[in-house]
C-alpha cells in the first residue's frame, strides 16, 4: 500500500467557516412559511433551531463566519484530517489520473458529521437550551449529535430510520453509550409517527419520517431545540472546514483539483468539500468540475424536479426550494442509509440549476464493488455512503485511462464502514440487488408537491 499523506499544523487550521451564499451570483430562493406562503425570517426559524444557526442559515452577505473558540478547541482534538494521495488505487485502475481523498473517517466518531454537531450543540447550550433532538439514517449523524450533546451537557433524543436501525444496530448502541435516547422511526411516540403507521403499518421509515418526529418533539418540549445533520445551509457552512483544509493541503501537494467528488444525500459533505473550491470558480475563473454521487434508487439530482417541497413527510418543516422526488417518497432499503433522502439542499439545488455542478446516480452493486476495491488497495473499509463517491471517482479515473488525461481528482471519504460489515457480508454472499425507479413512480410521488410556487 503506497500512500502519501498531507497534514496541517494546529496553527494552520481554518478559524472561519466559508459561506458560499455570499459569492453566488444567483442567490438561493427563500424558505417559505407553509401557512402564510411568505419568506421566513430568523424569528420564524428560531423556535425550532438554535438562533445563531438561523442567522447563518439566512446569511447571504458574509462569506466568512468566525468559528467560536470553544468549537475550535474541540476541532483541534481531531483536526486536521489527512489528505491522502491514493497511489495504490491509481495503480490498480491503471489510470494516469492523480487521485486524492480527504479522510474524514479518522475522527473518533468515524464520519464528517461531528463537524456540524459540535457547533450546533454549542449554540444551543449558549442560548440556554437543555435538550436537543434530531433524526438519523445510517446513524453517523445521530452518533455525532449524541457525542456533541454529551460534550456540552445537553440531553439528546434521536429518531433513527427504522430500517437503518435494524440494518446497523451498533450505531444506535453508540448513541445510547453517549447518553442519547434512541427511537426507531416511524414510532408511536409522536402524532406524526402514529399517523404514518396508521396509513402504512409496515412503513420501514425514511429520513422524512424521522425529521417529522424530531421536529414535533422539539416544538412540544420546553427547552428543546431541533438539530439537523444535512440539507440546510448552516450545516454546509460548518462542514466547509473540510474543503478549507483540503485547499491548504492540495497546496502542500503542489496540485489543484480538476474534479471534486462527494456522495450526496442532503448535501452536507458534498458542500463541505466542494464549496471552498467552488468559490474559485465563482470569483477567480477556475474550471474545476463538481460531481455529487447519489444512489440510483434515490435520484433527486438526476431525475427529481425543482419545486418548493417539505423537508419531512408530515409537513412540519418550511417549504424549501429543492430538487425533490416528493416528501412522500419512500426510498428503497439500500444500505447507504445516510443517502436515503427525498430532496437536495437549497444551495446545492440552486447551483445545480445554474450548471455549476452535476449529479450522477450509482447502482448499489457498483458502490460495493468500488468499496471493495478501495479497501483492498488503500486499506480502509469505506461506509456505503462514501462508496458512492469512490465509484464516481473510479468512473472518472477510467475515462482518464481511455483519453490519457492526467487529471487531478479529489473526493471526500466521509466515513468508514466498520459498523456496516453486515452490508459487506450481504454483498459478498450475493444477497444485495440494485433498485431502480420508474418515471411513473417519480411522477406519482410528486403529485403531492405544489407546482406553482417555483
FIKOLRO-356744 format. One record per residue (C-alpha): chain; x, y, z; residue number from 1; residue in three letters. Coordinates in steps of 0.2 Angstrom, whole numbers. Layout:
N
ATOM mol     u     v     w seq type
ATOM   A     X     Y     Z NUM  ALA
...
END
This chain:
454
ATOM mol     u     v     w seq type
ATOM   A     0     0     0   1  UNK
ATOM   A     8    16    -6   2  UNK
ATOM   A     1    32     0   3  UNK
ATOM   A     6    50     3   4  UNK
ATOM   A    -2    60    17   5  UNK
ATOM   A    -3    79    19   6  UNK
ATOM   A    -7    86    36   7  UNK
ATOM   A    -9   103    43   8  UNK
ATOM   A    -1   110    59   9  UNK
ATOM   A   -14   116    73  10  UNK
ATOM   A    -9   134    69  11  UNK
ATOM   A   -14   132    51  12  UNK
ATOM   A   -31   126    54  13  UNK
ATOM   A   -45   137    47  14  UNK
ATOM   A   -53   149    60  15  UNK
ATOM   A   -68   154    50  16  UNK
ATOM   A   -81   144    40  17  UNK
ATOM   A   -85   148    22  18  UNK
ATOM   A  -102   154    17  19  UNK
ATOM   A  -104   151    -2  20  UNK
ATOM   A  -121   161    -2  21  UNK
ATOM   A  -112   177    -1  22  UNK
ATOM   A  -102   173   -18  23  UNK
ATOM   A  -117   165   -28  24  UNK
ATOM   A  -122   176   -42  25  UNK
ATOM   A  -139   169   -41  26  UNK
ATOM   A  -144   168   -23  27  UNK
ATOM   A  -154   153   -16  28  UNK
ATOM   A  -173   156   -16  29  UNK
ATOM   A  -181   160     1  30  UNK
ATOM   A  -188   147    13  31  UNK
ATOM   A  -207   149    13  32  UNK
ATOM   A  -219   148    28  33  UNK
ATOM   A  -231   134    23  34  UNK
ATOM   A  -246   143    30  35  UNK
ATOM   A  -243   161    25  36  UNK
ATOM   A  -233   157    10  37  UNK
ATOM   A  -221   171    14  38  UNK
ATOM   A  -202   171    16  39  UNK
ATOM   A  -196   165    33  40  UNK
ATOM   A  -185   176    45  41  UNK
ATOM   A  -174   172    59  42  UNK
ATOM   A  -188   173    72  43  UNK
ATOM   A  -198   161    62  44  UNK
ATOM   A  -185   148    62  45  UNK
ATOM   A  -178   151    80  46  UNK
ATOM   A  -192   142    88  47  UNK
ATOM   A  -186   126    80  48  UNK
ATOM   A  -167   129    78  49  UNK
ATOM   A  -153   137    89  50  UNK
ATOM   A  -155   156    84  51  UNK
ATOM   A  -137   158    79  52  UNK
ATOM   A  -139   143    66  53  UNK
ATOM   A  -154   153    60  54  UNK
ATOM   A  -144   168    57  55  UNK
ATOM   A  -131   158    47  56  UNK
ATOM   A  -145   149    38  57  UNK
ATOM   A  -151   166    30  58  UNK
ATOM   A  -135   175    29  59  UNK
ATOM   A  -132   179    10  60  UNK
ATOM   A  -119   193    14  61  UNK
ATOM   A  -105   187    24  62  UNK
ATOM   A   -93   175    16  63  UNK
ATOM   A   -83   171    31  64  UNK
ATOM   A   -91   167    48  65  UNK
ATOM   A   -79   166    64  66  UNK
ATOM   A   -78   149    72  67  UNK
ATOM   A   -81   150    91  68  UNK
ATOM   A   -66   147   102  69  UNK
ATOM   A   -74   133   111  70  UNK
ATOM   A   -78   124    95  71  UNK
ATOM   A   -61   127    88  72  UNK
ATOM   A   -54   119   104  73  UNK
ATOM   A   -65   104   101  74  UNK
ATOM   A   -60   103    82  75  UNK
ATOM   A   -42   103    87  76  UNK
ATOM   A   -44    86    96  77  UNK
ATOM   A   -46    78    79  78  UNK
ATOM   A   -42    91    65  79  UNK
ATOM   A   -34    92    53  80  UNK
ATOM   A   -39    76    45  81  UNK
ATOM   A   -27    68    32  82  UNK
ATOM   A   -27    72    13  83  UNK
ATOM   A   -21    56     5  84  UNK
ATOM   A   -14    53   -12  85  UNK
ATOM   A   -21    36   -17  86  UNK
ATOM   A    -6    28   -27  87  UNK
ATOM   A   -12    10   -24  88  UNK
ATOM   A   -29    14   -31  89  UNK
ATOM   A   -22    23   -46  90  UNK
ATOM   A   -11     8   -50  91  UNK
ATOM   A   -25    -4   -48  92  UNK
ATOM   A   -35     6   -61  93  UNK
ATOM   A   -20     9   -72  94  UNK
ATOM   A   -25    27   -74  95  UNK
ATOM   A   -14    42   -77  96  UNK
ATOM   A   -26    52   -65  97  UNK
ATOM   A   -20    58   -48  98  UNK
ATOM   A   -32    53   -35  99  UNK
ATOM   A   -33    61   -18 100  UNK
ATOM   A   -45    59    -4 101  UNK
ATOM   A   -49    69    11 102  UNK
ATOM   A   -51    56    25 103  UNK
ATOM   A   -65    62    37 104  UNK
ATOM   A   -66    44    44 105  UNK
ATOM   A   -52    46    56 106  UNK
ATOM   A   -60    56    70 107  UNK
ATOM   A   -67    46    85 108  UNK
ATOM   A   -85    47    78 109  UNK
ATOM   A   -80    40    61 110  UNK
ATOM   A   -88    52    50 111  UNK
ATOM   A   -88    71    45 112  UNK
ATOM   A  -104    73    54 113  UNK
ATOM   A   -96    79    70 114  UNK
ATOM   A   -90    95    61 115  UNK
ATOM   A  -108   102    62 116  UNK
ATOM   A  -114    93    78 117  UNK
ATOM   A  -101   102    89 118  UNK
ATOM   A  -106   120    84 119  UNK
ATOM   A  -125   116    84 120  UNK
ATOM   A  -124   109   102 121  UNK
ATOM   A  -113   124   107 122  UNK
ATOM   A  -125   137   100 123  UNK
ATOM   A  -140   128   108 124  UNK
ATOM   A  -131   127   125 125  UNK
ATOM   A  -126   146   124 126  UNK
ATOM   A  -144   151   122 127  UNK
ATOM   A  -150   141   137 128  UNK
ATOM   A  -156   125   129 129  UNK
ATOM   A  -156   109   139 130  UNK
ATOM   A  -162    96   126 131  UNK
ATOM   A  -158    93   108 132  UNK
ATOM   A  -167    81    96 133  UNK
ATOM   A  -163    75    78 134  UNK
ATOM   A  -166    62    65 135  UNK
ATOM   A  -153    50    58 136  UNK
ATOM   A  -152    37    44 137  UNK
ATOM   A  -137    26    45 138  UNK
ATOM   A  -133    33    61 139  UNK
ATOM   A  -117    44    58 140  UNK
ATOM   A  -126    60    62 141  UNK
ATOM   A  -135    53    77 142  UNK
ATOM   A  -119    46    84 143  UNK
ATOM   A  -110    63    81 144  UNK
ATOM   A  -125    73    89 145  UNK
ATOM   A  -126    61   104 146  UNK
ATOM   A  -107    64   107 147  UNK
ATOM   A  -108    83   105 148  UNK
ATOM   A  -123    84   116 149  UNK
ATOM   A  -114    75   130 150  UNK
ATOM   A   -99    87   127 151  UNK
ATOM   A  -109   102   131 152  UNK
ATOM   A  -120    94   144 153  UNK
ATOM   A  -136    93   134 154  UNK
ATOM   A  -149    79   134 155  UNK
ATOM   A  -151    71   117 156  UNK
ATOM   A  -166    61   109 157  UNK
ATOM   A  -163    53    92 158  UNK
ATOM   A  -176    46    79 159  UNK
ATOM   A  -167    34    68 160  UNK
ATOM   A  -175    27    52 161  UNK
ATOM   A  -182    10    57 162  UNK
ATOM   A  -174     0    43 163  UNK
ATOM   A  -157     8    46 164  UNK
ATOM   A  -159     4    65 165  UNK
ATOM   A  -162   -14    60 166  UNK
ATOM   A  -148   -15    47 167  UNK
ATOM   A  -135    -6    59 168  UNK
ATOM   A  -139   -10    77 169  UNK
ATOM   A  -122    -5    83 170  UNK
ATOM   A  -125    13    78 171  UNK
ATOM   A  -140    15    90 172  UNK
ATOM   A  -129     7   103 173  UNK
ATOM   A  -116    20   101 174  UNK
ATOM   A  -129    34   103 175  UNK
ATOM   A  -135    26   119 176  UNK
ATOM   A  -117    24   125 177  UNK
ATOM   A  -116    43   124 178  UNK
ATOM   A  -132    45   133 179  UNK
ATOM   A  -145    48   120 180  UNK
ATOM   A  -162    41   119 181  UNK
ATOM   A  -165    32   103 182  UNK
ATOM   A  -181    28    95 183  UNK
ATOM   A  -185    19    78 184  UNK
ATOM   A  -195    30    66 185  UNK
ATOM   A  -209    29    62 186  UNK
ATOM   A  -214    27    80 187  UNK
ATOM   A  -230    28    91 188  UNK
ATOM   A  -222    41   102 189  UNK
ATOM   A  -227    56    91 190  UNK
ATOM   A  -243    62    82 191  UNK
ATOM   A  -233    61    66 192  UNK
ATOM   A  -227    44    69 193  UNK
ATOM   A  -244    37    73 194  UNK
ATOM   A  -252    45    58 195  UNK
ATOM   A  -238    37    46 196  UNK
ATOM   A  -240    20    55 197  UNK
ATOM   A  -259    21    53 198  UNK
ATOM   A  -258    24    35 199  UNK
ATOM   A  -245    11    32 200  UNK
ATOM   A  -242    -1    47 201  UNK
ATOM   A  -226    -9    38 202  UNK
ATOM   A  -218     8    34 203  UNK
ATOM   A  -199     5    36 204  UNK
ATOM   A  -195    23    38 205  UNK
ATOM   A  -186    37    29 206  UNK
ATOM   A  -177    52    34 207  UNK
ATOM   A  -193    62    30 208  UNK
ATOM   A  -202    52    44 209  UNK
ATOM   A  -188    54    57 210  UNK
ATOM   A  -187    73    54 211  UNK
ATOM   A  -206    74    57 212  UNK
ATOM   A  -205    66    73 213  UNK
ATOM   A  -189    75    79 214  UNK
ATOM   A  -197    92    75 215  UNK
ATOM   A  -213    88    84 216  UNK
ATOM   A  -203    83    99 217  UNK
ATOM   A  -193    99    98 218  UNK
ATOM   A  -209   110    96 219  UNK
ATOM   A  -218   102   110 220  UNK
ATOM   A  -205   100   123 221  UNK
ATOM   A  -199   115   134 222  UNK
ATOM   A  -180   119   132 223  UNK
ATOM   A  -178   108   117 224  UNK
ATOM   A  -171   113   100 225  UNK
ATOM   A  -170   103    84 226  UNK
ATOM   A  -153   100    76 227  UNK
ATOM   A  -150    94    58 228  UNK
ATOM   A  -136    84    50 229  UNK
ATOM   A  -138    89    32 230  UNK
ATOM   A  -149    99    19 231  UNK
ATOM   A  -149   116    27 232  UNK
ATOM   A  -137   130    23 233  UNK
ATOM   A  -129   132    41 234  UNK
ATOM   A  -124   113    41 235  UNK
ATOM   A  -115   116    24 236  UNK
ATOM   A  -106   131    32 237  UNK
ATOM   A  -100   121    47 238  UNK
ATOM   A   -94   107    35 239  UNK
ATOM   A   -84   119    25 240  UNK
ATOM   A   -69   116    37 241  UNK
ATOM   A   -66   100    26 242  UNK
ATOM   A   -63   109    10 243  UNK
ATOM   A   -54   124    18 244  UNK
ATOM   A   -42   111    25 245  UNK
ATOM   A   -41   102     9 246  UNK
ATOM   A   -37   118    -1 247  UNK
ATOM   A   -21   121    10 248  UNK
ATOM   A   -16   103     9 249  UNK
ATOM   A   -18   102   -10 250  UNK
ATOM   A    -6   117   -10 251  UNK
ATOM   A     6   106     0 252  UNK
ATOM   A     4    93   -13 253  UNK
ATOM   A     8   105   -26 254  UNK
ATOM   A    -8   102   -36 255  UNK
ATOM   A   -26   108   -38 256  UNK
ATOM   A   -41    98   -42 257  UNK
ATOM   A   -49    97   -59 258  UNK
ATOM   A   -63    87   -51 259  UNK
ATOM   A   -71    87   -34 260  UNK
ATOM   A   -82    72   -30 261  UNK
ATOM   A   -93    68   -14 262  UNK
ATOM   A  -108    57   -11 263  UNK
ATOM   A  -124    65    -9 264  UNK
ATOM   A  -139    63     2 265  UNK
ATOM   A  -144    81     8 266  UNK
ATOM   A  -128    89     3 267  UNK
ATOM   A  -118    92    19 268  UNK
ATOM   A  -102    83    15 269  UNK
ATOM   A  -103    87    -4 270  UNK
ATOM   A  -105   106     1 271  UNK
ATOM   A   -91   104    14 272  UNK
ATOM   A   -78    98     2 273  UNK
ATOM   A   -84   107   -14 274  UNK
ATOM   A   -89   124    -9 275  UNK
ATOM   A   -72   131    -3 276  UNK
ATOM   A   -65   126   -20 277  UNK
ATOM   A   -81   132   -30 278  UNK
ATOM   A   -78   150   -24 279  UNK
ATOM   A   -63   150   -35 280  UNK
ATOM   A   -74   145   -50 281  UNK
ATOM   A   -86   159   -45 282  UNK
ATOM   A   -73   173   -41 283  UNK
ATOM   A   -56   168   -50 284  UNK
ATOM   A   -60   159   -66 285  UNK
ATOM   A   -56   142   -61 286  UNK
ATOM   A   -64   127   -71 287  UNK
ATOM   A   -65   114   -58 288  UNK
ATOM   A   -79   101   -61 289  UNK
ATOM   A   -90    96   -46 290  UNK
ATOM   A   -99    80   -45 291  UNK
ATOM   A  -112    74   -32 292  UNK
ATOM   A  -114    55   -32 293  UNK
ATOM   A  -131    49   -26 294  UNK
ATOM   A  -140    32   -26 295  UNK
ATOM   A  -148    26   -42 296  UNK
ATOM   A  -163    22   -30 297  UNK
ATOM   A  -164    40   -24 298  UNK
ATOM   A  -160    51   -39 299  UNK
ATOM   A  -166    68   -34 300  UNK
ATOM   A  -152    77   -43 301  UNK
ATOM   A  -153    67   -59 302  UNK
ATOM   A  -172    64   -60 303  UNK
ATOM   A  -180    75   -47 304  UNK
ATOM   A  -189    91   -51 305  UNK
ATOM   A  -186   108   -44 306  UNK
ATOM   A  -200   113   -33 307  UNK
ATOM   A  -204   120   -16 308  UNK
ATOM   A  -207   105    -5 309  UNK
ATOM   A  -207   100    13 310  UNK
ATOM   A  -191    93    21 311  UNK
ATOM   A  -201    80    30 312  UNK
ATOM   A  -215    68    27 313  UNK
ATOM   A  -228    76    39 314  UNK
ATOM   A  -225    94    33 315  UNK
ATOM   A  -218   102    48 316  UNK
ATOM   A  -204   110    40 317  UNK
ATOM   A  -203   126    30 318  UNK
ATOM   A  -206   124    11 319  UNK
ATOM   A  -189   123     3 320  UNK
ATOM   A  -184   126   -15 321  UNK
ATOM   A  -176   110   -19 322  UNK
ATOM   A  -174    96   -32 323  UNK
ATOM   A  -185    83   -25 324  UNK
ATOM   A  -193    66   -28 325  UNK
ATOM   A  -208    72   -16 326  UNK
ATOM   A  -209    72     3 327  UNK
ATOM   A  -220    56     2 328  UNK
ATOM   A  -206    47    -7 329  UNK
ATOM   A  -201    30     1 330  UNK
ATOM   A  -184    25    -4 331  UNK
ATOM   A  -178     8    -6 332  UNK
ATOM   A  -170    -1     8 333  UNK
ATOM   A  -152     1     2 334  UNK
ATOM   A  -138     1    15 335  UNK
ATOM   A  -132    19    11 336  UNK
ATOM   A  -145    24    24 337  UNK
ATOM   A  -137    42    25 338  UNK
ATOM   A  -142    45     7 339  UNK
ATOM   A  -160    39     8 340  UNK
ATOM   A  -167    57     7 341  UNK
ATOM   A  -180    64    -5 342  UNK
ATOM   A  -173    81    -8 343  UNK
ATOM   A  -157    91   -11 344  UNK
ATOM   A  -151   106     0 345  UNK
ATOM   A  -156   123    -5 346  UNK
ATOM   A  -139   129   -10 347  UNK
ATOM   A  -135   113   -20 348  UNK
ATOM   A  -151   114   -29 349  UNK
ATOM   A  -148   132   -35 350  UNK
ATOM   A  -130   128   -40 351  UNK
ATOM   A  -137   113   -50 352  UNK
ATOM   A  -150   124   -59 353  UNK
ATOM   A  -135   136   -63 354  UNK
ATOM   A  -125   122   -71 355  UNK
ATOM   A  -111   124   -58 356  UNK
ATOM   A  -111   106   -53 357  UNK
ATOM   A  -119    90   -59 358  UNK
ATOM   A  -126    74   -51 359  UNK
ATOM   A  -123    56   -56 360  UNK
ATOM   A  -133    41   -49 361  UNK
ATOM   A  -124    25   -44 362  UNK
ATOM   A  -132     7   -43 363  UNK
ATOM   A  -130    -1   -26 364  UNK
ATOM   A  -119   -16   -33 365  UNK
ATOM   A  -107    -4   -41 366  UNK
ATOM   A  -104     6   -25 367  UNK
ATOM   A  -100   -10   -15 368  UNK
ATOM   A   -88   -16   -29 369  UNK
ATOM   A   -80     1   -28 370  UNK
ATOM   A   -79     0    -9 371  UNK
ATOM   A   -71   -17   -10 372  UNK
ATOM   A   -58   -11   -22 373  UNK
ATOM   A   -54     4   -11 374  UNK
ATOM   A   -52    -7     4 375  UNK
ATOM   A   -40   -19    -5 376  UNK
ATOM   A   -29    -5   -12 377  UNK
ATOM   A   -30     8     2 378  UNK
ATOM   A   -33    -2    17 379  UNK
ATOM   A   -49     7    23 380  UNK
ATOM   A   -66    -1    23 381  UNK
ATOM   A   -77    14    17 382  UNK
ATOM   A   -95    17    23 383  UNK
ATOM   A  -108    13     9 384  UNK
ATOM   A  -112    31     8 385  UNK
ATOM   A   -94    36     4 386  UNK
ATOM   A   -93    21    -8 387  UNK
ATOM   A  -104    31   -20 388  UNK
ATOM   A   -90    45   -21 389  UNK
ATOM   A   -77    31   -24 390  UNK
ATOM   A   -87    23   -38 391  UNK
ATOM   A   -89    40   -46 392  UNK
ATOM   A   -71    43   -44 393  UNK
ATOM   A   -67    27   -52 394  UNK
ATOM   A   -78    31   -67 395  UNK
ATOM   A   -69    47   -70 396  UNK
ATOM   A   -52    39   -67 397  UNK
ATOM   A   -56    26   -80 398  UNK
ATOM   A   -61    40   -93 399  UNK
ATOM   A   -43    47   -90 400  UNK
ATOM   A   -36    30   -94 401  UNK
ATOM   A   -45    30  -110 402  UNK
ATOM   A   -40    48  -115 403  UNK
ATOM   A   -23    48  -107 404  UNK
ATOM   A   -28    64   -97 405  UNK
ATOM   A   -18    67   -81 406  UNK
ATOM   A   -32    75   -71 407  UNK
ATOM   A   -32    78   -53 408  UNK
ATOM   A   -47    71   -44 409  UNK
ATOM   A   -51    74   -26 410  UNK
ATOM   A   -65    65   -17 411  UNK
ATOM   A   -71    66     1 412  UNK
ATOM   A   -71    49    11 413  UNK
ATOM   A   -85    55    23 414  UNK
ATOM   A   -84    40    34 415  UNK
ATOM   A   -78    22    37 416  UNK
ATOM   A   -88     6    36 417  UNK
ATOM   A   -83    -3    51 418  UNK
ATOM   A  -100    -3    58 419  UNK
ATOM   A  -108    -8    41 420  UNK
ATOM   A  -100   -25    39 421  UNK
ATOM   A  -117   -33    38 422  UNK
ATOM   A  -119   -24    22 423  UNK
ATOM   A  -102   -31    16 424  UNK
ATOM   A  -107   -48    22 425  UNK
ATOM   A  -123   -47    11 426  UNK
ATOM   A  -113   -41    -4 427  UNK
ATOM   A  -100   -55    -3 428  UNK
ATOM   A  -114   -68    -1 429  UNK
ATOM   A  -123   -61   -17 430  UNK
ATOM   A  -138   -55    -7 431  UNK
ATOM   A  -139   -37   -12 432  UNK
ATOM   A  -148   -30   -28 433  UNK
ATOM   A  -150   -14   -37 434  UNK
ATOM   A  -165    -4   -36 435  UNK
ATOM   A  -172     7   -50 436  UNK
ATOM   A  -186    20   -50 437  UNK
ATOM   A  -198    21   -65 438  UNK
ATOM   A  -204    38   -72 439  UNK
ATOM   A  -221    33   -66 440  UNK
ATOM   A  -216    31   -48 441  UNK
ATOM   A  -207    48   -48 442  UNK
ATOM   A  -222    56   -56 443  UNK
ATOM   A  -234    48   -43 444  UNK
ATOM   A  -223    54   -28 445  UNK
ATOM   A  -223    72   -35 446  UNK
ATOM   A  -242    74   -36 447  UNK
ATOM   A  -242    80   -18 448  UNK
ATOM   A  -229    93   -21 449  UNK
ATOM   A  -236   111   -27 450  UNK
ATOM   A  -231   116   -44 451  UNK
ATOM   A  -235   134   -43 452  UNK
ATOM   A  -223   140   -30 453  UNK
ATOM   A  -207   139   -40 454  UNK
END
